[in-house]
Amino acid sequence: MQDEIQRRAYHLWEADGCPEGQDQNYWFKAVAEIAADAAKTIKPARKRAAPRAKKVAA
């Protein structure tokens, strides 16, 4: 995972013209982007049907 973050941060840094002293900013931006991408793959939980009431003989 750390390698993926490093590659993403480096790509972002290069795309912005290689500014000095911004390593942590690019690292955290890369983490946020990777987390957002991962969150998109999570499927919402399926709703369970409400239990049916049992019939009572009268």
PQR file of N, CA, C, O and H, with PARSE charges and radii, in Angstrom:
ATOM      1  N   MET A   1       0.822  -1.185   0.000 -0.4000 1.5000
ATOM      2  CA  MET A   1       0.000   0.000   0.000 -0.0000 2.0000
ATOM      3  C   MET A   1       0.873   1.258   0.000  0.5500 1.7000
ATOM      4  O   MET A   1       0.570   2.235  -0.685 -0.5500 1.4000
ATOM      5  N   GLN A   2       1.940   1.222   0.762 -0.4000 1.5000
ATOM      6  CA  GLN A   2       2.821   2.386   0.850 -0.0000 2.0000
ATOM      7  C   GLN A   2       3.426   2.726  -0.517  0.5500 1.7000
ATOM      8  O   GLN A   2       3.606   3.898  -0.846 -0.5500 1.4000
ATOM      9  H   GLN A   2       2.186   0.428   1.318  0.4000 1.0000
ATOM     10  N   ASP A   3       3.736   1.699  -1.305 -0.4000 1.5000
ATOM     11  CA  ASP A   3       4.282   1.943  -2.646 -0.0000 2.0000
ATOM     12  C   ASP A   3       3.258   2.644  -3.537  0.5500 1.7000
ATOM     13  O   ASP A   3       3.600   3.531  -4.318 -0.5500 1.4000
ATOM     14  H   ASP A   3       3.590   0.747  -1.037  0.4000 1.0000
ATOM     15  N   GLU A   4       2.009   2.233  -3.408 -0.4000 1.5000
ATOM     16  CA  GLU A   4       0.944   2.851  -4.207 -0.0000 2.0000
ATOM     17  C   GLU A   4       0.777   4.326  -3.822  0.5500 1.7000
ATOM     18  O   GLU A   4       0.614   5.185  -4.689 -0.5500 1.4000
ATOM     19  H   GLU A   4       1.731   1.512  -2.773  0.4000 1.0000
ATOM     20  N   ILE A   5       0.819   4.608  -2.528 -0.4000 1.5000
ATOM     21  CA  ILE A   5       0.713   5.995  -2.064 -0.0000 2.0000
ATOM     22  C   ILE A   5       1.881   6.810  -2.584  0.5500 1.7000
ATOM     23  O   ILE A   5       1.707   7.939  -3.044 -0.5500 1.4000
ATOM     24  H   ILE A   5       0.952   3.910  -1.824  0.4000 1.0000
ATOM     25  N   GLN A   6       3.067   6.237  -2.508 -0.4000 1.5000
ATOM     26  CA  GLN A   6       4.271   6.943  -2.967 -0.0000 2.0000
ATOM     27  C   GLN A   6       4.182   7.266  -4.453  0.5500 1.7000
ATOM     28  O   GLN A   6       4.513   8.376  -4.871 -0.5500 1.4000
ATOM     29  H   GLN A   6       3.208   5.320  -2.134  0.4000 1.0000
ATOM     30  N   ARG A   7       3.739   6.304  -5.247 -0.4000 1.5000
ATOM     31  CA  ARG A   7       3.617   6.541  -6.693 -0.0000 2.0000
ATOM     32  C   ARG A   7       2.587   7.636  -6.984  0.5500 1.7000
ATOM     33  O   ARG A   7       2.819   8.510  -7.819 -0.5500 1.4000
ATOM     34  H   ARG A   7       3.470   5.403  -4.908  0.4000 1.0000
ATOM     35  N   ARG A   8       1.448   7.579  -6.288 -0.4000 1.5000
ATOM     36  CA  ARG A   8       0.400   8.585  -6.510 -0.0000 2.0000
ATOM     37  C   ARG A   8       0.889   9.969  -6.082  0.5500 1.7000
ATOM     38  O   ARG A   8       0.667  10.953  -6.788 -0.5500 1.4000
ATOM     39  H   ARG A   8       1.259   6.869  -5.609  0.4000 1.0000
ATOM     40  N   ALA A   9       1.550  10.046  -4.934 -0.4000 1.5000
ATOM     41  CA  ALA A   9       2.057  11.331  -4.447 -0.0000 2.0000
ATOM     42  C   ALA A   9       3.087  11.909  -5.416  0.5500 1.7000
ATOM     43  O   ALA A   9       3.083  13.109  -5.691 -0.5500 1.4000
ATOM     44  H   ALA A   9       1.731   9.247  -4.360  0.4000 1.0000
ATOM     45  N   TYR A  10       3.958  11.060  -5.926 -0.4000 1.5000
ATOM     46  CA  TYR A  10       4.984  11.516  -6.870 -0.0000 2.0000
ATOM     47  C   TYR A  10       4.337  12.043  -8.147  0.5500 1.7000
ATOM     48  O   TYR A  10       4.748  13.070  -8.687 -0.5500 1.4000
ATOM     49  H   TYR A  10       3.961  10.086  -5.703  0.4000 1.0000
ATOM     50  N   HIS A  11       3.329  11.331  -8.618 -0.4000 1.5000
ATOM     51  CA  HIS A  11       2.625  11.760  -9.837 -0.0000 2.0000
ATOM     52  C   HIS A  11       1.960  13.124  -9.620  0.5500 1.7000
ATOM     53  O   HIS A  11       2.041  14.001 -10.480 -0.5500 1.4000
ATOM     54  H   HIS A  11       2.995  10.496  -8.180  0.4000 1.0000
ATOM     55  N   LEU A  12       1.308  13.297  -8.476 -0.4000 1.5000
ATOM     56  CA  LEU A  12       0.667  14.574  -8.162 -0.0000 2.0000
ATOM     57  C   LEU A  12       1.696  15.702  -8.074  0.5500 1.7000
ATOM     58  O   LEU A  12       1.475  16.803  -8.576 -0.5500 1.4000
ATOM     59  H   LEU A  12       1.242  12.584  -7.778  0.4000 1.0000
ATOM     60  N   TRP A  13       2.811  15.409  -7.434 -0.4000 1.5000
ATOM     61  CA  TRP A  13       3.895  16.380  -7.262 -0.0000 2.0000
ATOM     62  C   TRP A  13       4.447  16.804  -8.622  0.5500 1.7000
ATOM     63  O   TRP A  13       4.656  17.989  -8.878 -0.5500 1.4000
ATOM     64  H   TRP A  13       2.991  14.514  -7.026  0.4000 1.0000
ATOM     65  N   GLU A  14       4.682  15.812  -9.492 -0.4000 1.5000
ATOM     66  CA  GLU A  14       5.183  16.124 -10.842 -0.0000 2.0000
ATOM     67  C   GLU A  14       4.180  16.965 -11.621  0.5500 1.7000
ATOM     68  O   GLU A  14       4.557  17.917 -12.303 -0.5500 1.4000
ATOM     69  H   GLU A  14       4.513  14.848  -9.283  0.4000 1.0000
ATOM     70  N   ALA A  15       2.910  16.613 -11.518 -0.4000 1.5000
ATOM     71  CA  ALA A  15       1.867  17.320 -12.253 -0.0000 2.0000
ATOM     72  C   ALA A  15       1.770  18.786 -11.827  0.5500 1.7000
ATOM     73  O   ALA A  15       1.347  19.640 -12.606 -0.5500 1.4000
ATOM     74  H   ALA A  15       2.604  15.839 -10.964  0.4000 1.0000
ATOM     75  N   ASP A  16       2.167  19.067 -10.583 -0.4000 1.5000
ATOM     76  CA  ASP A  16       2.130  20.446 -10.086 -0.0000 2.0000
ATOM     77  C   ASP A  16       3.444  21.189 -10.283  0.5500 1.7000
ATOM     78  O   ASP A  16       3.613  22.293  -9.764 -0.5500 1.4000
ATOM     79  H   ASP A  16       2.511  18.374  -9.951  0.4000 1.0000
ATOM     80  N   GLY A  17       4.370  20.603 -11.022 -0.4000 1.5000
ATOM     81  CA  GLY A  17       5.614  21.297 -11.329 -0.0000 2.0000
ATOM     82  C   GLY A  17       6.740  21.086 -10.329  0.5500 1.7000
ATOM     83  O   GLY A  17       7.694  21.864 -10.306 -0.5500 1.4000
ATOM     84  H   GLY A  17       4.233  19.707 -11.443  0.4000 1.0000
ATOM     85  N   CYS A  18       6.649  20.062  -9.512 -0.4000 1.5000
ATOM     86  CA  CYS A  18       7.712  19.671  -8.572 -0.0000 2.0000
ATOM     87  C   CYS A  18       8.058  20.750  -7.545  0.5500 1.7000
ATOM     88  O   CYS A  18       9.233  21.084  -7.388 -0.5500 1.4000
ATOM     89  H   CYS A  18       5.874  19.431  -9.531  0.4000 1.0000
ATOM     90  N   PRO A  19       7.071  21.300  -6.847 -0.5600 1.5000
ATOM     91  CA  PRO A  19       7.378  22.322  -5.843  0.2800 2.0000
ATOM     92  C   PRO A  19       8.126  21.717  -4.647  0.5500 1.7000
ATOM     93  O   PRO A  19       7.857  20.585  -4.245 -0.5500 1.4000
ATOM     94  N   GLU A  20       9.048  22.472  -4.095 -0.4000 1.5000
ATOM     95  CA  GLU A  20       9.834  21.983  -2.965 -0.0000 2.0000
ATOM     96  C   GLU A  20       9.072  22.160  -1.655  0.5500 1.7000
ATOM     97  O   GLU A  20       8.249  23.065  -1.522 -0.5500 1.4000
ATOM     98  H   GLU A  20       9.266  23.392  -4.421  0.4000 1.0000
ATOM     99  N   GLY A  21       9.354  21.287  -0.690 -0.4000 1.5000
ATOM    100  CA  GLY A  21       8.807  21.416   0.651 -0.0000 2.0000
ATOM    101  C   GLY A  21       7.346  21.058   0.797  0.5500 1.7000
ATOM    102  O   GLY A  21       6.714  21.453   1.777 -0.5500 1.4000
ATOM    103  H   GLY A  21      10.022  20.552  -0.798  0.4000 1.0000
ATOM    104  N   GLN A  22       6.795  20.326  -0.143 -0.4000 1.5000
ATOM    105  CA  GLN A  22       5.370  19.988  -0.108 -0.0000 2.0000
ATOM    106  C   GLN A  22       5.139  18.484   0.015  0.5500 1.7000
ATOM    107  O   GLN A  22       4.044  17.999  -0.272 -0.5500 1.4000
ATOM    108  H   GLN A  22       7.308  20.005  -0.939  0.4000 1.0000
ATOM    109  N   ASP A  23       6.167  17.743   0.441 -0.4000 1.5000
ATOM    110  CA  ASP A  23       6.064  16.282   0.436 -0.0000 2.0000
ATOM    111  C   ASP A  23       4.899  15.753   1.259  0.5500 1.7000
ATOM    112  O   ASP A  23       4.191  14.853   0.805 -0.5500 1.4000
ATOM    113  H   ASP A  23       7.056  18.136   0.674  0.4000 1.0000
ATOM    114  N   GLN A  24       4.680  16.287   2.461 -0.4000 1.5000
ATOM    115  CA  GLN A  24       3.572  15.797   3.284 -0.0000 2.0000
ATOM    116  C   GLN A  24       2.220  16.116   2.664  0.5500 1.7000
ATOM    117  O   GLN A  24       1.300  15.300   2.724 -0.5500 1.4000
ATOM    118  H   GLN A  24       5.254  17.018   2.830  0.4000 1.0000
ATOM    119  N   ASN A  25       2.094  17.285   2.075 -0.4000 1.5000
ATOM    120  CA  ASN A  25       0.829  17.638   1.432 -0.0000 2.0000
ATOM    121  C   ASN A  25       0.477  16.648   0.325  0.5500 1.7000
ATOM    122  O   ASN A  25      -0.668  16.210   0.215 -0.5500 1.4000
ATOM    123  H   ASN A  25       2.841  17.948   2.027  0.4000 1.0000
ATOM    124  N   TYR A  26       1.463  16.303  -0.487 -0.4000 1.5000
ATOM    125  CA  TYR A  26       1.208  15.368  -1.586 -0.0000 2.0000
ATOM    126  C   TYR A  26       0.970  13.955  -1.068  0.5500 1.7000
ATOM    127  O   TYR A  26       0.185  13.206  -1.650 -0.5500 1.4000
ATOM    128  H   TYR A  26       2.393  16.660  -0.397  0.4000 1.0000
ATOM    129  N   TRP A  27       1.637  13.586   0.016 -0.4000 1.5000
ATOM    130  CA  TRP A  27       1.439  12.263   0.606 -0.0000 2.0000
ATOM    131  C   TRP A  27      -0.013  12.139   1.091  0.5500 1.7000
ATOM    132  O   TRP A  27      -0.694  11.162   0.781 -0.5500 1.4000
ATOM    133  H   TRP A  27       2.274  14.194   0.489  0.4000 1.0000
ATOM    134  N   PHE A  28      -0.478  13.134   1.853 -0.4000 1.5000
ATOM    135  CA  PHE A  28      -1.838  13.058   2.384 -0.0000 2.0000
ATOM    136  C   PHE A  28      -2.891  13.198   1.292  0.5500 1.7000
ATOM    137  O   PHE A  28      -3.967  12.608   1.392 -0.5500 1.4000
ATOM    138  H   PHE A  28       0.076  13.928   2.105  0.4000 1.0000
ATOM    139  N   LYS A  29      -2.599  13.956   0.270 -0.4000 1.5000
ATOM    140  CA  LYS A  29      -3.529  14.066  -0.858 -0.0000 2.0000
ATOM    141  C   LYS A  29      -3.634  12.714  -1.570  0.5500 1.7000
ATOM    142  O   LYS A  29      -4.722  12.300  -1.970 -0.5500 1.4000
ATOM    143  H   LYS A  29      -1.724  14.435   0.189  0.4000 1.0000
ATOM    144  N   ALA A  30      -2.500  12.033  -1.723 -0.4000 1.5000
ATOM    145  CA  ALA A  30      -2.499  10.715  -2.355 -0.0000 2.0000
ATOM    146  C   ALA A  30      -3.285   9.716  -1.510  0.5500 1.7000
ATOM    147  O   ALA A  30      -4.053   8.919  -2.049 -0.5500 1.4000
ATOM    148  H   ALA A  30      -1.616  12.369  -1.398  0.4000 1.0000
ATOM    149  N   VAL A  31      -3.100   9.751  -0.196 -0.4000 1.5000
ATOM    150  CA  VAL A  31      -3.848   8.855   0.695 -0.0000 2.0000
ATOM    151  C   VAL A  31      -5.342   9.115   0.548  0.5500 1.7000
ATOM    152  O   VAL A  31      -6.127   8.172   0.451 -0.5500 1.4000
ATOM    153  H   VAL A  31      -2.477  10.398   0.243  0.4000 1.0000
ATOM    154  N   ALA A  32      -5.738  10.369   0.532 -0.4000 1.5000
ATOM    155  CA  ALA A  32      -7.148  10.717   0.412 -0.0000 2.0000
ATOM    156  C   ALA A  32      -7.737  10.227  -0.914  0.5500 1.7000
ATOM    157  O   ALA A  32      -8.853   9.709  -0.946 -0.5500 1.4000
ATOM    158  H   ALA A  32      -5.100  11.135   0.611  0.4000 1.0000
ATOM    159  N   GLU A  33      -6.991  10.391  -1.998 -0.4000 1.5000
ATOM    160  CA  GLU A  33      -7.482   9.945  -3.307 -0.0000 2.0000
ATOM    161  C   GLU A  33      -7.628   8.429  -3.350  0.5500 1.7000
ATOM    162  O   GLU A  33      -8.615   7.907  -3.869 -0.5500 1.4000
ATOM    163  H   GLU A  33      -6.085  10.812  -1.972  0.4000 1.0000
ATOM    164  N   ILE A  34      -6.644   7.729  -2.806 -0.4000 1.5000
ATOM    165  CA  ILE A  34      -6.699   6.261  -2.806 -0.0000 2.0000
ATOM    166  C   ILE A  34      -7.859   5.777  -1.940  0.5500 1.7000
ATOM    167  O   ILE A  34      -8.557   4.834  -2.313 -0.5500 1.4000
ATOM    168  H   ILE A  34      -5.842   8.152  -2.385  0.4000 1.0000
ATOM    169  N   ALA A  35      -8.068   6.408  -0.800 -0.4000 1.5000
ATOM    170  CA  ALA A  35      -9.183   6.039   0.069 -0.0000 2.0000
ATOM    171  C   ALA A  35     -10.519   6.301  -0.623  0.5500 1.7000
ATOM    172  O   ALA A  35     -11.440   5.490  -0.521 -0.5500 1.4000
ATOM    173  H   ALA A  35      -7.501   7.174  -0.497  0.4000 1.0000
ATOM    174  N   ALA A  36     -10.629   7.421  -1.320 -0.4000 1.5000
ATOM    175  CA  ALA A  36     -11.868   7.743  -2.035 -0.0000 2.0000
ATOM    176  C   ALA A  36     -12.131   6.725  -3.139  0.5500 1.7000
ATOM    177  O   ALA A  36     -13.272   6.313  -3.349 -0.5500 1.4000
ATOM    178  H   ALA A  36      -9.882   8.080  -1.403  0.4000 1.0000
ATOM    179  N   ASP A  37     -11.077   6.318  -3.845 -0.4000 1.5000
ATOM    180  CA  ASP A  37     -11.233   5.297  -4.884 -0.0000 2.0000
ATOM    181  C   ASP A  37     -11.689   3.978  -4.279  0.5500 1.7000
ATOM    182  O   ASP A  37     -12.540   3.292  -4.845 -0.5500 1.4000
ATOM    183  H   ASP A  37     -10.150   6.653  -3.674  0.4000 1.0000
ATOM    184  N   ALA A  38     -11.124   3.622  -3.128 -0.4000 1.5000
ATOM    185  CA  ALA A  38     -11.497   2.366  -2.464 -0.0000 2.0000
ATOM    186  C   ALA A  38     -12.938   2.431  -1.974  0.5500 1.7000
ATOM    187  O   ALA A  38     -13.663   1.439  -2.049 -0.5500 1.4000
ATOM    188  H   ALA A  38     -10.432   4.179  -2.668  0.4000 1.0000
ATOM    189  N   ALA A  39     -13.357   3.585  -1.476 -0.4000 1.5000
ATOM    190  CA  ALA A  39     -14.719   3.732  -0.970 -0.0000 2.0000
ATOM    191  C   ALA A  39     -15.751   3.548  -2.078  0.5500 1.7000
ATOM    192  O   ALA A  39     -16.869   3.101  -1.818 -0.5500 1.4000
ATOM    193  H   ALA A  39     -12.768   4.390  -1.415  0.4000 1.0000
ATOM    194  N   LYS A  40     -15.391   3.883  -3.290 -0.4000 1.5000
ATOM    195  CA  LYS A  40     -16.321   3.732  -4.416 -0.0000 2.0000
ATOM    196  C   LYS A  40     -16.630   2.266  -4.705  0.5500 1.7000
ATOM    197  O   LYS A  40     -17.657   1.958  -5.309 -0.5500 1.4000
ATOM    198  H   LYS A  40     -14.483   4.245  -3.501  0.4000 1.0000
ATOM    199  N   THR A  41     -15.754   1.366  -4.282 -0.4000 1.5000
ATOM    200  CA  THR A  41     -15.949  -0.056  -4.569 -0.0000 2.0000
ATOM    201  C   THR A  41     -16.798  -0.754  -3.513  0.5500 1.7000
ATOM    202  O   THR A  41     -17.162  -1.917  -3.686 -0.5500 1.4000
ATOM    203  H   THR A  41     -14.920   1.617  -3.792  0.4000 1.0000
ATOM    204  N   ILE A  42     -17.116  -0.061  -2.424 -0.4000 1.5000
ATOM    205  CA  ILE A  42     -17.909  -0.671  -1.354 -0.0000 2.0000
ATOM    206  C   ILE A  42     -19.374  -0.666  -1.751  0.5500 1.7000
ATOM    207  O   ILE A  42     -19.935   0.373  -2.100 -0.5500 1.4000
ATOM    208  H   ILE A  42     -16.820   0.884  -2.283  0.4000 1.0000
ATOM    209  N   LYS A  43     -19.979  -1.829  -1.695 -0.4000 1.5000
ATOM    210  CA  LYS A  43     -21.388  -1.942  -2.031 -0.0000 2.0000
ATOM    211  C   LYS A  43     -22.215  -1.697  -0.784  0.5500 1.7000
ATOM    212  O   LYS A  43     -21.846  -2.142   0.303 -0.5500 1.4000
ATOM    213  H   LYS A  43     -19.523  -2.673  -1.412  0.4000 1.0000
ATOM    214  N   PRO A  44     -23.328  -0.995  -0.927 -0.5600 1.5000
ATOM    215  CA  PRO A  44     -24.177  -0.755   0.252  0.2800 2.0000
ATOM    216  C   PRO A  44     -24.753  -2.072   0.768  0.5500 1.7000
ATOM    217  O   PRO A  44     -24.964  -3.012   0.002 -0.5500 1.4000
ATOM    218  N   ALA A  45     -25.000  -2.126   2.053 -0.4000 1.5000
ATOM    219  CA  ALA A  45     -25.565  -3.327   2.651 -0.0000 2.0000
ATOM    220  C   ALA A  45     -26.969  -3.558   2.105  0.5500 1.7000
ATOM    221  O   ALA A  45     -27.724  -2.618   1.854 -0.5500 1.4000
ATOM    222  H   ALA A  45     -24.828  -1.362   2.675  0.4000 1.0000
ATOM    223  N   ARG A  46     -27.291  -4.811   1.933 -0.4000 1.5000
ATOM    224  CA  ARG A  46     -28.630  -5.149   1.467 -0.0000 2.0000
ATOM    225  C   ARG A  46     -29.598  -5.046   2.631  0.5500 1.7000
ATOM    226  O   ARG A  46     -29.291  -5.448   3.753 -0.5500 1.4000
ATOM    227  H   ARG A  46     -26.678  -5.574   2.137  0.4000 1.0000
ATOM    228  N   LYS A  47     -30.756  -4.507   2.347 -0.4000 1.5000
ATOM    229  CA  LYS A  47     -31.779  -4.401   3.383 -0.0000 2.0000
ATOM    230  C   LYS A  47     -32.432  -5.763   3.574  0.5500 1.7000
ATOM    231  O   LYS A  47     -32.785  -6.450   2.616 -0.5500 1.4000
ATOM    232  H   LYS A  47     -31.005  -4.181   1.435  0.4000 1.0000
ATOM    233  N   ARG A  48     -32.577  -6.124   4.823 -0.4000 1.5000
ATOM    234  CA  ARG A  48     -33.253  -7.386   5.128 -0.0000 2.0000
ATOM    235  C   ARG A  48     -34.748  -7.136   5.215  0.5500 1.7000
ATOM    236  O   ARG A  48     -35.193  -6.084   5.673 -0.5500 1.4000
ATOM    237  H   ARG A  48     -32.291  -5.566   5.602  0.4000 1.0000
ATOM    238  N   ALA A  49     -35.501  -8.104   4.774 -0.4000 1.5000
ATOM    239  CA  ALA A  49     -36.953  -7.996   4.857 -0.0000 2.0000
ATOM    240  C   ALA A  49     -37.367  -8.100   6.316  0.5500 1.7000
ATOM    241  O   ALA A  49     -36.756  -8.825   7.102 -0.5500 1.4000
ATOM    242  H   ALA A  49     -35.140  -8.958   4.402  0.4000 1.0000
ATOM    243  N   ALA A  50     -38.393  -7.379   6.657 -0.4000 1.5000
ATOM    244  CA  ALA A  50     -38.912  -7.435   8.033 -0.0000 2.0000
ATOM    245  C   ALA A  50     -39.475  -8.835   8.274  0.5500 1.7000
ATOM    246  O   ALA A  50     -40.087  -9.419   7.381 -0.5500 1.4000
ATOM    247  H   ALA A  50     -38.889  -6.790   6.019  0.4000 1.0000
ATOM    248  N   PRO A  51     -39.271  -9.370   9.471 -0.5600 1.5000
ATOM    249  CA  PRO A  51     -39.825 -10.708   9.747  0.2800 2.0000
ATOM    250  C   PRO A  51     -41.344 -10.702   9.654  0.5500 1.7000
ATOM    251  O   PRO A  51     -42.005  -9.740  10.043 -0.5500 1.4000
ATOM    252  N   ARG A  52     -41.863 -11.765   9.145 -0.4000 1.5000
ATOM    253  CA  ARG A  52     -43.317 -11.881   8.991 -0.0000 2.0000
ATOM    254  C   ARG A  52     -43.955 -12.275  10.317  0.5500 1.7000
ATOM    255  O   ARG A  52     -43.388 -13.039  11.098 -0.5500 1.4000
ATOM    256  H   ARG A  52     -41.325 -12.547   8.829  0.4000 1.0000
ATOM    257  N   ALA A  53     -45.142 -11.736  10.550 -0.4000 1.5000
ATOM    258  CA  ALA A  53     -45.878 -12.094  11.762 -0.0000 2.0000
ATOM    259  C   ALA A  53     -46.453 -13.497  11.569  0.5500 1.7000
ATOM    260  O   ALA A  53     -46.932 -13.856  10.493 -0.5500 1.4000
ATOM    261  H   ALA A  53     -45.603 -11.115   9.915  0.4000 1.0000
ATOM    262  N   LYS A  54     -46.388 -14.271  12.643 -0.4000 1.5000
ATOM    263  CA  LYS A  54     -46.957 -15.631  12.580 -0.0000 2.0000
ATOM    264  C   LYS A  54     -48.457 -15.550  12.697  0.5500 1.7000
ATOM    265  O   LYS A  54     -49.001 -14.720  13.425 -0.5500 1.4000
ATOM    266  H   LYS A  54     -45.999 -13.979  13.517  0.4000 1.0000
ATOM    267  N   LYS A  55     -49.116 -16.429  11.967 -0.4000 1.5000
ATOM    268  CA  LYS A  55     -50.578 -16.484  12.037 -0.0000 2.0000
ATOM    269  C   LYS A  55     -50.970 -17.200  13.317  0.5500 1.7000
ATOM    270  O   LYS A  55     -50.405 -18.233  13.675 -0.5500 1.4000
ATOM    271  H   LYS A  55     -48.674 -17.103  11.376  0.4000 1.0000
ATOM    272  N   VAL A  56     -51.937 -16.632  13.984 -0.4000 1.5000
ATOM    273  CA  VAL A  56     -52.438 -17.213  15.232 -0.0000 2.0000
ATOM    274  C   VAL A  56     -53.805 -17.804  14.928  0.5500 1.7000
ATOM    275  O   VAL A  56     -54.686 -17.128  14.399 -0.5500 1.4000
ATOM    276  H   VAL A  56     -52.396 -15.792  13.693  0.4000 1.0000
ATOM    277  N   ALA A  57     -53.968 -19.084  15.273 -0.4000 1.5000
ATOM    278  CA  ALA A  57     -55.275 -19.734  15.048 -0.0000 2.0000
ATOM    279  C   ALA A  57     -56.285 -19.200  16.051  0.5500 1.7000
ATOM    280  O   ALA A  57     -55.998 -19.096  17.243 -0.5500 1.4000
ATOM    281  H   ALA A  57     -53.252 -19.634  15.703  0.4000 1.0000
ATOM    282  N   ALA A  58     -57.477 -18.860  15.551 -0.4000 1.5000
ATOM    283  CA  ALA A  58     -58.485 -18.289  16.443 -0.0000 2.0000
ATOM    284  C   ALA A  58     -59.434 -19.314  16.948  0.5500 1.7000
ATOM    285  O   ALA A  58     -60.343 -18.990  17.712 -0.5500 1.4000
ATOM    286  H   ALA A  58     -57.709 -18.945  14.583  0.4000 1.0000
TER
END
